[in-house]
Amino acid sequence: MMSATLYGMTAVALLLSWWFDREKTHRALKIGARSLYVLLPKILGMIALVGLVLALVPPELITRLFSFRGIGGFVLVAAIGAIITMPAPIAFPLVGSLLRLGAAPATLATFVTTLTMVGIITAPIEISYFGRRFTLIRQSLSFVTAIIIGLLMGVFL
């Protein structure tokens, strides 16, 4: 139901935009289509990789890896998320699948936070734009914050 509402609102907004300025709307749609064309292979590749991992890794291992085991478990899961790094539209369905396989919500909160906020692989690019000091501070604070979020989720869930 929610998806239908969002699609409907998007269609109405698009029609209003078209009504006010057809040229700008047409340009915006072309830019969006080009962006989708560039991103689609990457997104499909990541979805395929996630599906492959979920198919090859036994559910028992996932449950064991993502089970609440104190601070050490949170640090391990946070480190895995920091190394992997993926965009939120792929990370959230992955975490939903892990939850259905029996992973603990608290550790998944830590995992998804580092998965989307901390990026060891992308750090060199971030350093080139923002500098080493800023990147290290941001990544470190994000890592610690992810663990705190997981611990709080463990308390409240």
C-alpha positions as CSV (number, residue, x, y, z in Angstrom):
1,M,0.0,0.0,0.0
2,M,2.8,2.4,0.9
3,S,4.6,1.8,-2.4
4,A,1.4,2.5,-4.3
5,T,1.0,5.8,-2.4
6,L,4.6,6.8,-3.1
7,Y,4.3,5.9,-6.8
8,G,1.1,7.9,-7.1
9,M,2.6,10.9,-5.4
10,T,5.6,10.7,-7.7
11,A,3.3,10.5,-10.8
12,V,1.3,13.5,-9.6
13,A,4.6,15.5,-9.0
14,L,5.9,14.5,-12.4
15,L,2.6,15.6,-14.1
16,L,2.7,18.9,-12.2
17,S,6.3,19.5,-13.2
18,W,5.5,18.6,-16.9
19,W,2.6,21.1,-16.7
20,F,4.7,23.9,-15.4
21,D,7.8,23.4,-17.5
22,R,8.0,20.7,-20.1
23,E,11.6,21.4,-21.1
24,K,13.0,21.2,-17.6
25,T,11.0,18.1,-16.8
26,H,12.2,16.4,-20.1
27,R,15.9,17.3,-19.2
28,A,15.5,16.0,-15.7
29,L,14.0,12.7,-17.0
30,K,16.9,12.4,-19.4
31,I,19.4,13.0,-16.6
32,G,17.7,10.5,-14.4
33,A,17.6,7.9,-17.2
34,R,21.3,8.3,-17.8
35,S,22.1,8.0,-14.1
36,L,20.0,4.8,-13.9
37,Y,21.8,3.4,-17.0
38,V,25.2,4.0,-15.3
39,L,24.2,2.7,-11.9
40,L,22.0,-0.3,-12.9
41,P,24.9,-2.7,-13.7
42,K,26.5,-1.9,-10.3
43,I,23.3,-2.3,-8.4
44,L,22.4,-5.5,-10.1
45,G,26.0,-6.8,-9.5
46,M,25.7,-6.1,-5.8
47,I,22.3,-7.7,-5.6
48,A,23.7,-10.8,-7.3
49,L,26.6,-10.9,-5.0
50,V,24.4,-10.6,-1.9
51,G,22.2,-13.3,-3.3
52,L,25.2,-15.6,-3.9
53,V,26.5,-15.0,-0.4
54,L,23.2,-15.7,1.1
55,A,22.8,-18.9,-1.0
56,L,26.3,-20.2,-0.2
57,V,26.6,-19.2,3.5
58,P,24.7,-21.6,5.8
59,P,22.0,-19.9,7.9
60,E,23.6,-21.3,11.1
61,L,26.8,-19.4,10.4
62,I,24.9,-16.2,9.8
63,T,22.9,-16.7,13.0
64,R,26.1,-17.4,14.9
65,L,28.0,-14.5,13.4
66,F,25.2,-12.0,14.0
67,S,24.2,-13.1,17.4
68,F,24.5,-10.9,20.4
69,R,27.8,-11.8,22.2
70,G,28.7,-8.6,24.0
71,I,31.0,-5.9,22.9
72,G,33.3,-8.3,21.0
73,G,30.4,-9.4,18.8
74,F,29.5,-5.8,18.0
75,V,33.1,-4.9,17.1
76,L,33.4,-8.0,14.8
77,V,30.1,-7.2,13.0
78,A,31.1,-3.5,12.8
79,A,34.4,-4.4,11.3
80,I,32.8,-6.6,8.7
81,G,30.4,-3.8,7.8
82,A,33.2,-1.3,7.5
83,I,35.1,-3.5,5.1
84,I,32.2,-4.4,2.9
85,T,30.6,-1.0,2.4
86,M,27.5,-0.8,0.2
87,P,24.7,1.7,-0.5
88,A,21.6,1.8,1.6
89,P,19.2,0.6,-1.1
90,I,21.1,-2.7,-1.2
91,A,22.1,-2.8,2.5
92,F,18.6,-2.6,3.9
93,P,17.2,-5.6,2.0
94,L,20.4,-7.6,2.9
95,V,19.8,-6.8,6.6
96,G,16.2,-7.8,6.2
97,S,17.2,-11.2,4.8
98,L,19.7,-11.7,7.6
99,L,17.0,-10.9,10.2
100,R,14.7,-13.5,8.6
101,L,17.6,-16.0,8.9
102,G,17.8,-15.4,12.6
103,A,20.4,-12.7,13.1
104,A,20.0,-10.6,16.2
105,P,18.5,-7.1,15.6
106,A,21.0,-5.3,17.8
107,T,24.0,-6.7,15.9
108,L,22.3,-6.0,12.6
109,A,21.8,-2.4,13.6
110,T,25.5,-2.1,14.1
111,F,26.2,-3.9,10.9
112,V,23.9,-1.8,8.7
113,T,25.3,1.4,10.3
114,T,28.9,0.6,9.5
115,L,27.9,-0.9,6.1
116,T,26.5,2.5,5.0
117,M,28.5,5.0,7.1
118,V,32.1,3.6,7.3
119,G,34.1,2.6,4.3
120,I,37.6,1.3,4.5
121,I,37.6,0.5,0.8
122,T,36.3,4.0,-0.1
123,A,38.5,5.8,2.4
124,P,41.2,6.7,-0.2
125,I,38.6,8.5,-2.3
126,E,37.2,10.3,0.7
127,I,40.8,11.3,1.7
128,S,41.4,12.8,-1.7
129,Y,38.3,15.0,-1.4
130,F,38.2,15.9,2.4
131,G,41.7,15.2,3.6
132,R,43.2,12.5,5.8
133,R,42.4,14.0,9.2
134,F,38.7,14.7,8.4
135,T,38.3,11.2,7.0
136,L,39.9,9.4,9.9
137,I,37.9,11.4,12.4
138,R,34.6,10.9,10.5
139,Q,35.2,7.1,10.0
140,S,36.3,6.6,13.6
141,L,33.3,8.4,15.0
142,S,30.9,6.6,12.7
143,F,32.4,3.2,13.7
144,V,32.1,4.0,17.5
145,T,28.6,5.4,16.9
146,A,27.5,2.2,15.1
147,I,28.6,0.1,18.1
148,I,26.8,2.4,20.5
149,I,23.6,2.2,18.3
150,G,23.8,-1.6,18.4
151,L,24.3,-1.7,22.2
152,L,21.3,0.7,22.6
153,M,19.2,-1.5,20.3
154,G,20.2,-4.5,22.5
155,V,18.9,-2.7,25.5
156,F,15.6,-1.5,24.0
157,L,14.7,-4.5,21.9
